[in-house]
Amino acid sequence: MRMKLLTATLLLLPLLWLPALVGAADYKTKNLVLVTADGLRWQEVFRGIDPALMDLEEAGMKGAEELRESLWADTPEQRRRLLMPFLWSDLVSRGVILGNGDRGAAVTLRNRHRFSYPGYSEILTGRPQDDVIDSNALRPNPSPTILEILRREWKLRRGEVALFGSWDVFQGIGALDSEAVFINAGYQRLDIERDSERLGELSRLQFEILTPWRTVRHDYVTFEMALEYLKTAKPRMLYVALGETDDWAHDRRYDRTLETARYFDDCLRRLWEALQSDSAYRDSTTLIAATDHGRGSTPQDWNSHGAKVDGAARVWIAAIGPDTPAGGEARDTAGVTQSDIAPTMLELAGIDYRKLAGVEGKPIDAIVGR
């Protein structure tokens, strides 16, 4: 009898191990790069220039004939390629993009506020924190973020996890413990010793080429700092948070919104080319691009967002990397939310995403290759 039980147990053990083996994945991703464009509507990403806005003087399009002509084409597919050529010619052809509402492939927020701090926190923590994050005040994130989790689990030095942001509030958004990761955001001097004259030059330059907004520096400064830091410091996790797409929209300058969206696309191109030209990153880095919230969809509210603005809960996500199949436009996005970004990144990093406290999101199949 004992022999029969022992034999049965031995036969059963492989079946008990099977779920764990099936669920395990050997990912090639060893580095992660996250890039966000504040409030960049899914409409521009998937349709290009908006016919309802492109001729409106009250949307800042007076005198913008050259811009309008350079971005206009007969179909949304043609227009989006003119606005964001790298995204649609390179990234999407080798990766995946989610969020095209015209094809029933929406991606939504979980947080109810639909403005920046709640949105970015949801991206970085994998859940909404509506009761404790209800403003854009500069204060530490109430929860540890994916940046802190990655540093701890990958056993990295502080400078190997870095955030560069145009908006000064990222000094708080990025981490519960502000000393846990390297953060430079807003008009903030770059106080690090690196063998790079370029970083010192950019640190000085930010105070000489001012934006109309006291809390947001030019995306040019933020991106150039981040790119130079990538080349010199070799971080394993880099987050680049660009902001002018939102600020120009709030100022009802659709012309500048389009121009900064096009600049964002060029930043993605330059960043990806830098990653692929460096042996430390080539074929081992996943790049994810996203936005923190949507906006209104009409000439009256395209510049606005918030809990009461219809459409502000609609966002988009794109990804390219060694583990992401060339899926193009994702058709099935049922249930995909902004809360899924952090779990997706941790999954690719080989880390249990449930290490994020109270996480509500889960890895996105179309990105992790399941």
C-alpha positions as CSV (number, residue, x, y, z in Angstrom):
1,M,0.0,0.0,0.0
2,R,2.8,2.4,1.0
3,M,4.6,1.6,-2.3
4,K,1.5,2.4,-4.3
5,L,1.1,5.8,-2.5
6,L,4.7,6.6,-3.0
7,T,4.4,5.8,-6.7
8,A,1.3,7.9,-7.1
9,T,2.9,10.8,-5.3
10,L,6.0,10.7,-7.6
11,L,3.7,10.6,-10.6
12,L,1.7,13.5,-9.4
13,L,4.7,15.8,-8.6
14,P,5.4,16.9,-12.2
15,L,1.7,17.8,-12.5
16,L,2.0,20.0,-9.4
17,W,5.1,21.8,-10.8
18,L,3.5,22.2,-14.3
19,P,1.5,25.5,-13.6
20,A,4.7,27.1,-12.2
21,L,6.7,26.0,-15.2
22,V,4.0,27.1,-17.7
23,G,3.7,30.5,-16.0
24,A,7.4,31.2,-15.8
25,A,9.0,33.2,-18.6
26,D,12.6,33.8,-19.6
27,Y,12.5,37.4,-20.7
28,K,15.3,39.1,-22.5
29,T,14.6,42.5,-21.1
30,K,17.4,43.7,-18.8
31,N,16.8,47.4,-19.0
32,L,13.6,49.5,-19.1
33,V,12.9,52.9,-20.5
34,L,9.5,54.7,-19.9
35,V,8.7,57.9,-21.8
36,T,5.5,59.9,-21.3
37,A,3.9,62.9,-23.1
38,D,1.6,64.8,-20.7
39,G,-2.0,64.8,-21.9
40,L,-1.2,63.8,-25.5
41,R,-4.7,62.7,-26.8
42,W,-5.3,59.4,-28.4
43,Q,-7.0,61.3,-31.2
44,E,-3.8,62.8,-32.4
45,V,-1.8,59.6,-31.9
46,F,-4.2,57.6,-34.0
47,R,-5.7,60.2,-36.3
48,G,-3.1,62.9,-36.7
49,I,-4.1,66.5,-37.0
50,D,-7.7,67.1,-36.0
51,P,-9.9,68.5,-38.9
52,A,-12.2,70.1,-36.3
53,L,-9.3,72.2,-34.8
54,M,-6.8,72.8,-37.6
55,D,-8.5,75.9,-38.9
56,L,-9.7,77.5,-35.7
57,E,-8.2,80.8,-34.7
58,E,-9.4,80.3,-31.2
59,A,-7.3,77.1,-31.1
60,G,-4.1,79.1,-32.0
61,M,-4.1,78.1,-35.6
62,K,-4.0,81.6,-37.1
63,G,-0.9,81.9,-39.2
64,A,-0.2,78.2,-39.0
65,E,-0.7,77.5,-42.7
66,E,2.7,75.8,-43.2
67,L,2.2,73.5,-40.2
68,R,-1.3,72.6,-41.3
69,E,-0.2,71.8,-44.9
70,S,2.7,69.7,-43.6
71,L,0.3,67.5,-41.5
72,W,-2.8,67.3,-43.6
73,A,-3.7,64.2,-45.6
74,D,-7.0,62.6,-46.6
75,T,-7.0,59.7,-44.2
76,P,-6.3,59.3,-40.4
77,E,-3.7,56.7,-41.2
78,Q,-1.8,59.1,-43.5
79,R,-2.1,62.0,-41.1
80,R,-0.8,60.1,-38.0
81,R,2.3,59.1,-40.0
82,L,2.9,62.7,-40.8
83,L,2.6,63.8,-37.2
84,M,4.5,60.9,-35.6
85,P,6.5,59.1,-38.3
86,F,8.8,57.1,-36.0
87,L,5.9,55.8,-33.9
88,W,4.0,54.6,-37.0
89,S,6.9,53.6,-39.3
90,D,9.2,51.9,-36.8
91,L,7.9,51.4,-33.3
92,V,4.5,50.1,-34.2
93,S,5.8,47.9,-37.1
94,R,8.1,46.1,-34.6
95,G,6.1,46.5,-31.4
96,V,2.6,47.2,-30.3
97,I,0.3,50.1,-29.6
98,L,-3.0,50.1,-27.7
99,G,-5.7,52.7,-27.4
100,N,-7.4,53.3,-30.7
101,G,-10.9,54.2,-29.8
102,D,-12.0,54.2,-33.4
103,R,-11.4,50.4,-33.5
104,G,-12.9,49.6,-30.2
105,A,-9.5,49.2,-28.6
106,A,-9.7,51.7,-25.8
107,V,-7.3,51.9,-22.9
108,T,-8.6,53.8,-19.8
109,L,-7.6,55.2,-16.5
110,R,-8.7,53.7,-13.2
111,N,-8.3,56.9,-11.2
112,R,-11.4,59.1,-11.2
113,H,-9.6,62.5,-11.1
114,R,-8.2,62.4,-14.7
115,F,-5.4,64.9,-14.2
116,S,-1.6,64.6,-13.9
117,Y,-0.5,63.6,-10.5
118,P,-3.1,60.9,-10.1
119,G,-2.4,59.7,-13.6
120,Y,1.4,59.5,-13.2
121,S,1.0,57.8,-9.8
122,E,-1.3,55.2,-11.3
123,I,1.4,54.6,-14.0
124,L,4.1,54.2,-11.4
125,T,2.3,52.2,-8.7
126,G,-0.2,50.1,-10.6
127,R,-3.3,51.4,-9.0
128,P,-5.3,54.6,-8.3
129,Q,-4.9,56.4,-5.0
130,D,-7.9,58.6,-5.3
131,D,-8.4,59.3,-1.6
132,V,-4.9,60.5,-1.0
133,I,-3.9,62.0,-4.3
134,D,-6.5,64.6,-5.2
135,S,-4.3,67.5,-6.3
136,N,-1.2,68.4,-8.3
137,A,0.6,69.6,-5.1
138,L,4.3,68.8,-5.0
139,R,4.7,66.1,-2.3
140,P,6.1,62.6,-2.1
141,N,4.2,59.8,-3.7
142,P,2.1,58.1,-0.9
143,S,3.3,54.7,-2.1
144,P,6.6,53.1,-3.3
145,T,6.8,53.3,-7.1
146,I,8.1,50.9,-9.6
147,L,11.3,52.9,-9.7
148,E,11.9,52.0,-6.0
149,I,10.9,48.4,-6.5
150,L,13.2,48.0,-9.5
151,R,16.2,49.5,-7.6
152,R,15.6,47.2,-4.6
153,E,14.9,44.0,-6.5
154,W,17.6,44.5,-9.1
155,K,20.0,45.6,-6.3
156,L,21.0,48.8,-8.1
157,R,22.8,51.9,-7.0
158,R,20.7,55.1,-6.7
159,G,21.9,56.5,-10.0
160,E,21.1,53.4,-11.9
161,V,17.4,54.3,-11.7
162,A,16.7,57.8,-12.9
163,L,13.8,60.1,-13.7
164,F,14.1,63.3,-15.7
165,G,10.9,65.4,-15.9
166,S,9.9,68.7,-17.3
167,W,7.3,69.3,-14.5
168,D,8.7,70.0,-11.1
169,V,6.1,67.9,-9.3
170,F,7.9,64.8,-10.5
171,Q,10.3,65.5,-7.7
172,G,7.5,64.1,-5.5
173,I,5.7,61.8,-8.0
174,G,8.7,59.6,-8.7
175,A,9.1,58.0,-5.3
176,L,7.9,57.7,-1.7
177,D,11.5,58.0,-0.6
178,S,12.9,61.0,-2.6
179,E,16.5,59.7,-2.0
180,A,15.8,56.2,-3.3
181,V,16.3,57.1,-7.0
182,F,17.9,59.9,-9.0
183,I,15.3,62.5,-9.9
184,N,15.8,65.8,-11.8
185,A,12.6,67.7,-12.6
186,G,11.4,71.2,-13.4
187,Y,13.9,74.1,-13.0
188,Q,16.3,72.0,-10.9
189,R,20.0,72.2,-11.1
190,L,21.8,69.0,-12.0
191,D,24.0,68.4,-9.0
192,I,25.9,65.3,-10.1
193,E,29.5,64.7,-11.0
194,R,29.8,63.1,-14.4
195,D,32.3,63.2,-17.1
196,S,30.0,65.2,-19.3
197,E,30.3,68.9,-20.1
198,R,26.9,68.6,-21.9
199,L,25.1,67.9,-18.6
200,G,26.6,71.0,-17.0
201,E,25.7,73.0,-20.1
202,L,22.1,71.9,-20.0
203,S,21.8,72.5,-16.3
204,R,22.8,76.2,-16.9
205,L,20.8,76.5,-20.1
206,Q,17.4,75.7,-18.5
207,F,17.5,79.0,-16.6
208,E,18.2,80.9,-19.8
209,I,15.6,79.6,-22.2
210,L,12.4,79.9,-20.1
211,T,9.0,78.6,-20.8
212,P,5.8,80.6,-20.1
213,W,5.2,78.3,-17.1
214,R,7.2,78.6,-13.8
215,T,6.8,74.9,-12.9
216,V,7.6,73.3,-16.3
217,R,10.9,73.7,-18.2
218,H,11.3,73.0,-21.9
219,D,11.1,69.4,-23.0
220,Y,14.3,70.0,-25.0
221,V,16.3,70.5,-21.8
222,T,14.7,67.5,-20.1
223,F,15.2,65.1,-23.0
224,E,18.7,66.2,-23.8
225,M,19.6,65.7,-20.1
226,A,18.1,62.3,-20.1
227,L,19.8,61.2,-23.3
228,E,23.2,62.4,-22.1
229,Y,22.6,60.7,-18.8
230,L,21.7,57.5,-20.6
231,K,25.0,57.6,-22.5
232,T,27.2,58.5,-19.6
233,A,25.6,56.9,-16.5
234,K,24.1,53.8,-18.1
235,P,21.0,53.5,-15.9
236,R,19.1,50.2,-15.9
237,M,15.8,52.0,-15.6
238,L,15.2,55.5,-17.1
239,Y,12.0,57.5,-17.0
240,V,11.7,60.5,-19.2
241,A,8.6,62.6,-18.5
242,L,7.9,65.4,-21.1
243,G,5.2,68.0,-20.4
244,E,4.7,70.6,-23.1
245,T,2.0,68.8,-25.0
246,D,-0.3,69.4,-22.0
247,D,0.8,73.0,-21.2
248,W,0.3,74.3,-24.8
249,A,-3.1,72.6,-24.9
250,H,-4.2,74.3,-21.7
251,D,-3.1,77.6,-23.4
252,R,-5.4,76.7,-26.3
253,R,-2.4,76.6,-28.7
254,Y,-3.2,73.7,-30.9
255,D,-0.3,74.6,-33.2
256,R,2.3,74.3,-30.4
257,T,0.5,71.1,-29.2
258,L,1.0,69.5,-32.6
259,E,4.6,70.7,-32.8
260,T,5.5,69.3,-29.4
261,A,3.7,66.0,-30.3
262,R,6.0,65.8,-33.3
263,Y,9.0,66.6,-31.1
264,F,7.9,63.8,-28.7
265,D,8.0,61.4,-31.7
266,D,11.5,62.5,-32.6
267,C,12.6,62.0,-29.0
268,L,11.3,58.4,-29.2
269,R,13.3,58.0,-32.4
270,R,16.5,59.4,-31.0
271,L,16.2,57.4,-27.8
272,W,15.6,54.1,-29.6
273,E,18.5,54.7,-31.9
274,A,20.7,55.5,-28.9
275,L,19.6,52.3,-27.2
276,Q,20.2,50.2,-30.3
277,S,23.6,51.6,-31.0
278,D,24.9,50.8,-27.5
279,S,25.9,47.2,-26.6
280,A,24.8,47.8,-23.0
281,Y,21.2,48.3,-24.2
282,R,20.9,46.7,-27.7
283,D,18.4,43.9,-27.9
284,S,18.0,43.9,-24.1
285,T,15.9,47.0,-23.5
286,T,12.1,47.5,-23.6
287,L,10.8,51.0,-24.4
288,I,7.3,51.9,-23.3
289,A,5.6,55.2,-24.3
290,A,2.3,56.4,-22.7
291,T,0.4,59.4,-21.4
292,D,-1.1,60.3,-18.0
293,H,-4.6,61.3,-19.1
294,G,-6.8,62.1,-22.0
295,R,-8.6,65.3,-23.0
296,G,-12.0,66.4,-24.3
297,S,-12.8,65.6,-27.9
298,T,-14.6,68.8,-29.1
299,P,-13.5,72.3,-30.1
300,Q,-14.9,73.5,-26.8
301,D,-13.1,71.1,-24.5
302,W,-10.1,69.6,-26.4
303,N,-7.8,71.7,-24.1
304,S,-9.3,70.4,-20.9
305,H,-9.4,67.3,-18.8
306,G,-10.5,66.3,-15.3
307,A,-13.3,64.2,-13.7
308,K,-16.1,66.1,-15.5
309,V,-14.5,66.1,-19.0
310,D,-15.9,63.4,-21.3
311,G,-13.0,61.5,-22.9
312,A,-10.4,62.5,-20.3
313,A,-10.2,58.9,-19.1
314,R,-9.0,57.6,-22.5
315,V,-5.3,57.0,-22.9
316,W,-2.8,55.0,-25.1
317,I,0.2,52.8,-24.5
318,A,3.0,51.7,-27.0
319,A,5.9,49.4,-26.5
320,I,8.9,47.9,-28.4
321,G,11.5,45.5,-27.1
322,P,13.0,42.1,-27.3
323,D,10.0,40.4,-25.6
324,T,7.2,42.3,-27.3
325,P,5.8,40.7,-30.5
326,A,5.3,42.8,-33.6
327,G,1.6,43.1,-33.0
328,G,1.0,46.5,-34.5
329,E,-2.3,48.0,-33.4
330,A,-3.8,45.8,-30.7
331,R,-7.4,44.9,-31.4
332,D,-8.3,43.3,-28.1
333,T,-7.7,45.7,-25.2
334,A,-10.7,44.6,-23.1
335,G,-9.9,45.6,-19.5
336,V,-6.5,47.2,-20.2
337,T,-5.9,50.2,-18.0
338,Q,-3.2,52.6,-17.1
339,S,-2.7,50.6,-13.9
340,D,-1.3,47.8,-16.1
341,I,1.9,49.7,-17.1
342,A,3.9,49.1,-13.8
343,P,3.0,45.4,-13.6
344,T,4.0,45.0,-17.2
345,M,7.4,46.5,-16.6
346,L,8.0,44.4,-13.5
347,E,6.9,41.2,-15.4
348,L,9.5,42.0,-18.1
349,A,12.1,42.6,-15.4
350,G,11.4,39.2,-13.9
351,I,9.9,40.6,-10.7
352,D,6.6,39.6,-9.2
353,Y,4.4,42.6,-9.9
354,R,2.5,41.9,-6.7
355,K,5.4,43.5,-4.9
356,L,3.7,46.8,-5.7
357,A,1.5,47.5,-2.6
358,G,-2.2,47.1,-3.4
359,V,-1.6,46.7,-7.1
360,E,-4.8,46.5,-9.2
361,G,-3.3,46.2,-12.6
362,K,-1.7,43.2,-14.3
363,P,0.8,42.6,-17.1
364,I,-0.4,43.4,-20.6
365,D,-0.4,40.3,-22.7
366,A,0.3,42.1,-26.0
367,I,3.5,43.6,-24.5
368,V,4.9,40.7,-22.5
369,G,4.3,38.3,-25.3
370,R,1.6,36.1,-23.9
